[in-house]
Amino acid sequence: AHDGLRLVLCPGAGVARQKILEQVEVPVAVVDFSGHADGDARAMAYLAQRFAEPFDLDAGLLWEAGLVRASAGHCYWLSRHHHLVTDGFGTALLTQAVAAAYNALAAGGDGRLAPAPSYREFVADDQDYMHSARFARDCQFWRARYAELPPPLLARRAGAPTTAGPGARARWAVPR
């Protein structure tokens, strides 16, 4: 399973530390609005509410998944992640993996996810690199290359917010 999806924060000496759990139970809530004439509107309102709610950084997993049934033949997949566990590229990879598993199940297969890249291996490889002669050469190259920094490509707009707002959502259909 994806290491990032097993990541939790653990307080220690006033500093939060990351911990990758060996195994997690994945809660997948099913919320059903199919019995309502306005099931789609209720489903969309529920999804908007879930995306607006911040994660409790001390409460365990920093993501959630769920199925929101709007009608007998129409469901939405809720996939919400804190940026500590994945970014846009990682979310796209995860979405592709889930879509592949869904399509395999729909075709009568077992729907098992392919092995995920390991965050632990990435960290170990990165630490090895940072203690290597190659890293020292790379640092020397980039420091020489940008001894004098070029002007910024983009300037902050006057009145632009200095903090980010809540996350966004995207909608698309999974082809069968």
Secondary structure as GFF3:
##gff-version 3
##sequence-region A 1 176
A	DSSP	three_ten_helix	3	6	.	.	.	ID=ss1
A	DSSP	beta_strand	7	12	.	.	.	ID=ss2
A	DSSP	beta_strand	15	20	.	.	.	ID=ss3
A	DSSP	beta_strand	28	32	.	.	.	ID=ss4
A	DSSP	alpha_helix	39	52	.	.	.	ID=ss5
A	DSSP	beta_strand	63	71	.	.	.	ID=ss6
A	DSSP	beta_strand	74	81	.	.	.	ID=ss7
A	DSSP	alpha_helix	88	106	.	.	.	ID=ss8
A	DSSP	alpha_helix	119	130	.	.	.	ID=ss9
A	DSSP	alpha_helix	133	145	.	.	.	ID=ss10
###
